[in-house]
Amino acid sequence: MGPPGGGKGTISNKMVKDFSFDHISTGDLLRAHIRDGTELGQKVKGIMDKGGLVTDEVVLELLLDQSKKSSGNILLDGFPRTIAQAKLLSDSPIKIAAVIVLDIPHHVIVDRISKRWVHPASGRTYAYDYNPPKVHGLDDVTQEPLVQRSDDTPEAVKERLDKYEEVTSPLVEFYKKQGIAQVFSGTESNVIYPHVKQFCIDNLKL
């Protein structure tokens, strides 16, 4: 877990490559189920079409459904984000072996996000200073145009970071008390990742 724009996606991709985790992103999962018109996707779309929020129980249902398709270790991305979600997850068949916490200075994130471009349909994210697309302005996979989100202004980013700290700080403490949270501090994913990788080797026996 880590603040928005803190490098979770980059770190996750490296972990998947090095350790063959099955990466499960709740955001990607929701979009995929809606796009494919699955039973769960129709349930989620029905909620969203009425202006409602997808409940924690529905998100957990999606996670459990996806985890059953996994033959190995899974890497959760985007869930849990609150104490309530963490408690739901604790009561589920999914067992958490470790929680990777990225501690990135807020001023670094504000600067980083202001340079961020996204592919709306997939959520793939690019930044021209450290993770540029192969072709300027186009998504690597679909070659569709990239856009910059209207809420990626410095003021909006600062507000999101404050909200993240308010909601997620208790969650970090929740997992620290269980002895499974490990905090990694820094400003660059390529510098932080070797420490994350060594932690996985030493503590998760991967």
C-alpha positions in Angstrom: 0.0 0.0 0.0 1.1 3.6 -0.5 -0.2 7.0 -1.4 -1.7 7.8 -4.8 1.2 8.4 -7.2 3.6 6.7 -4.8 4.8 4.0 -7.2 2.6 1.1 -6.3 2.1 0.2 -9.9 5.7 0.2 -10.8 6.7 -1.8 -7.7 3.9 -4.3 -8.3 5.0 -4.9 -11.9 8.5 -5.6 -10.7 7.3 -8.0 -8.0 5.1 -9.9 -10.5 8.1 -10.2 -12.9 10.5 -11.4 -10.3 8.3 -13.6 -8.2 5.4 -14.6 -10.6 2.7 -13.2 -8.3 -0.8 -13.1 -9.6 -1.4 -9.4 -9.5 -5.0 -8.5 -8.5 -5.9 -4.8 -8.7 -9.4 -4.1 -7.5 -9.7 -1.2 -9.9 -8.7 -3.3 -12.9 -10.9 -6.1 -11.7 -14.0 -3.9 -11.5 -13.4 -2.5 -15.0 -12.9 -6.0 -16.4 -16.1 -7.4 -14.9 -18.1 -4.5 -16.1 -16.6 -4.6 -19.6 -17.1 -8.4 -19.9 -20.7 -8.2 -18.6 -20.2 -11.0 -16.0 -22.8 -11.6 -13.3 -20.7 -9.7 -10.8 -20.0 -7.0 -13.4 -23.7 -6.5 -14.0 -24.2 -6.2 -10.2 -21.5 -3.6 -9.9 -22.7 -1.7 -13.0 -26.2 -1.6 -11.6 -25.0 -0.1 -8.4 -22.8 2.5 -10.2 -25.6 3.4 -12.7 -27.8 4.4 -9.7 -25.1 6.6 -8.3 -24.3 4.2 -5.5 -20.9 3.1 -4.1 -19.7 -0.4 -4.6 -19.8 -2.0 -1.1 -16.8 -3.6 0.6 -18.6 -6.9 0.5 -19.0 -6.8 -3.3 -15.4 -5.9 -3.8 -14.3 -8.7 -1.6 -16.6 -11.0 -3.6 -14.8 -10.0 -6.7 -11.4 -10.6 -5.0 -12.4 -14.1 -3.8 -13.7 -15.0 -7.2 -10.4 -14.0 -8.8 -8.2 -15.6 -6.1 -9.8 -19.0 -6.8 -8.4 -18.8 -10.3 -4.9 -18.3 -9.0 -2.5 -21.2 -8.7 0.1 -19.5 -6.6 0.7 -16.4 -4.4 -1.3 -13.3 -5.1 -0.4 -9.6 -4.8 -3.3 -7.4 -3.8 -3.4 -3.9 -5.1 -5.9 -1.4 -3.9 -7.6 -3.5 -1.2 -7.9 -3.1 1.7 -7.9 0.7 2.1 -9.7 1.0 5.4 -9.8 -0.8 8.7 -13.3 -2.1 7.9 -12.0 -3.7 4.6 -9.0 -5.1 6.4 -11.3 -6.8 9.0 -13.5 -8.2 6.2 -10.4 -9.6 4.5 -9.1 -11.1 7.8 -12.3 -13.1 8.0 -12.0 -14.4 4.4 -10.1 -17.4 3.0 -7.4 -15.0 1.8 -4.5 -15.0 4.2 -2.1 -12.0 4.3 1.6 -12.9 4.6 3.0 -9.4 4.4 2.0 -5.8 3.8 4.4 -3.7 1.8 4.0 0.0 2.7 5.5 2.7 0.5 6.4 5.9 2.4 7.0 8.6 -0.2 7.3 12.4 0.6 4.2 14.3 -0.5 6.1 17.0 -2.4 7.7 14.3 -4.6 4.2 12.8 -5.4 2.7 16.2 -6.2 5.5 16.9 -8.7 5.2 13.3 -10.1 1.5 13.3 -10.6 1.4 16.7 -12.3 3.5 15.0 -15.1 1.3 11.9 -15.3 -0.7 10.7 -18.3 -3.2 7.8 -18.3 -5.0 5.5 -20.7 -8.6 5.9 -19.5 -10.0 2.5 -20.6 -7.3 0.4 -18.8 -5.9 2.7 -16.1 -2.4 2.2 -17.4 -0.2 5.2 -16.2 2.8 6.8 -17.8 5.1 9.7 -16.8 7.5 11.2 -19.3 10.3 11.6 -16.7 10.5 7.9 -15.6 8.0 5.7 -17.3 7.3 7.1 -20.8 5.1 5.5 -23.4 6.9 3.9 -26.4 5.2 6.4 -28.7 4.6 9.9 -27.4 1.0 10.4 -26.4 -0.1 6.9 -27.1 -0.8 3.8 -24.9 1.7 1.0 -25.4 -0.9 -1.7 -25.8 -3.8 -0.2 -27.7 -2.0 2.9 -29.3 -5.0 4.9 -28.1 -4.5 8.5 -27.0 -3.4 9.2 -23.4 -5.0 11.9 -21.4 -4.2 14.0 -18.3 -6.8 13.8 -15.5 -8.4 17.1 -14.6 -7.9 16.2 -10.9 -4.1 15.9 -11.2 -3.6 19.5 -10.4 -1.2 20.2 -7.4 -4.1 21.4 -5.2 -6.2 18.3 -6.0 -3.3 16.0 -5.4 -2.5 17.5 -2.0 -6.2 17.0 -1.0 -6.1 13.3 -2.1 -2.9 12.8 -0.1 -4.4 14.3 3.0 -7.4 12.0 2.6 -5.1 9.0 2.1 -3.2 9.7 5.3 -6.4 10.2 7.2 -7.9 6.9 6.1 -4.9 4.7 5.6 -2.6 5.6 8.5 -4.7 3.6 10.9 -4.6 0.7 8.5 -0.8 0.7 8.6 -0.9 0.6 12.3 -3.4 -2.2 12.2 -1.0 -4.4 10.2 2.0 -3.3 12.2 0.4 -4.6 15.4 0.0 -8.0 13.6 3.7 -7.9 12.8 3.3 -8.2 9.0 3.7 -4.6 7.8 7.1 -3.5 6.4 7.7 0.2 5.5 10.0 1.2 2.7 10.9 4.9 2.5 12.4 6.8 -0.5 11.6 8.9 -3.5 12.4 6.6 -6.5 10.8 3.2 -7.2 14.0 1.9 -8.8 15.9 2.7 -5.5 13.2 1.3 -3.2 12.5 -1.9 -5.1 15.8 -3.8 -4.4 15.0 -3.5 -0.7 11.4 -4.8 -1.3 12.8 -7.6 -3.4 15.3 -8.7 -0.6 12.5 -8.5 2.0 10.4 -10.9 -0.2 13.3 -13.3 -0.5 14.2 -13.2 3.2 10.7 -13.2 4.7 8.3 -14.8 2.2 10.6 -17.6 1.1 10.0 -16.8 -2.5 
